[in-house]
Amino acid sequence: MAKDAIVAENLTYRYGDLTAVDHISFAVKEGEILGFLGPNGAGKTTTVKVLTGQFLPMEGRALILGKDISKDREEIQA
């Protein structure tokens, strides 16, 4: 059984009063392909920036290969 490569749990990010990513949750198994689709301003780029450690989540958490982006950002980005 494949392990989770990416896990987002109640992931939230705001720009001031604007909520760009609002409590999204999903998991991607190793070997799966994920696509983000949606209109401009839907939070796709912001979600990717959180998952890559460019931004830290304001609520919730993101795990990459079991490592928490908020705690292990440098290791994940290496």
N, C-alpha and C positions, 0 to 999 in steps of 0.2 A: 504494500500500500504506500502510495506517495505521501511524502511529508508536505506540510504547508511551507511554501517558499515566502509568501507574503500574507500577513494578516493585518487587517485594519479593524479596530473595534471602537465604535462610537467616535470616530475621528472627526475633529472639529478644528477649523481655523478661521480666524476673523481678521479683517483689515479694519481696525477701528470699530465702527458700528455695523459694518457690512460683514455678514457671515458668508464666507465663500464656500466653505465645506461644512455641512451641517449633520454631524453624527452619522457618518456613513460607516458601514461595516461590510466586509467581504473577506474571502480567503481565496488564495490562488495556490494550487498544488504544484509541486515540482513538475516541470514538463508541460504545464498548461500555458496557454497564451491568453493574455488579457488585453482587451481594447477599451479605451475610454471614449465614449461617444456622447455628444450633447451639444447644445447651442453655445454660442459665445457667452462667457460669464457664468457657466455652469459649475466651475470649480475643478475642471480637469487638470489644468496646469498646476494649480495650487496643490491638488492631491499628490501629483507626481513630485512636486518640490518637497512635500512633507515626507513621502516615502523614500526620497533620496537624501534626506537630512539637510536640505537647504533651509527648510523651515521646520521648527518644532511644533508638534500639535499643541493646541491650547486646551483641548480636552481629548479624552480617549487615548488610544495608543496604537502604535504601528510596530509590527515585528517583521524583520527581514531575516530569513533563515533562523528563526528563533531568538534573534537578538533585538532588544528594544531600541528603537531609533532615538529615544530621548536619553538613554543611558550609554549606548554603545555606538554613537554616531561616527566617531573616528574609525572604529574597526569596520563598520559597515561600508564606509566610503573608501576604505583602502583597496 
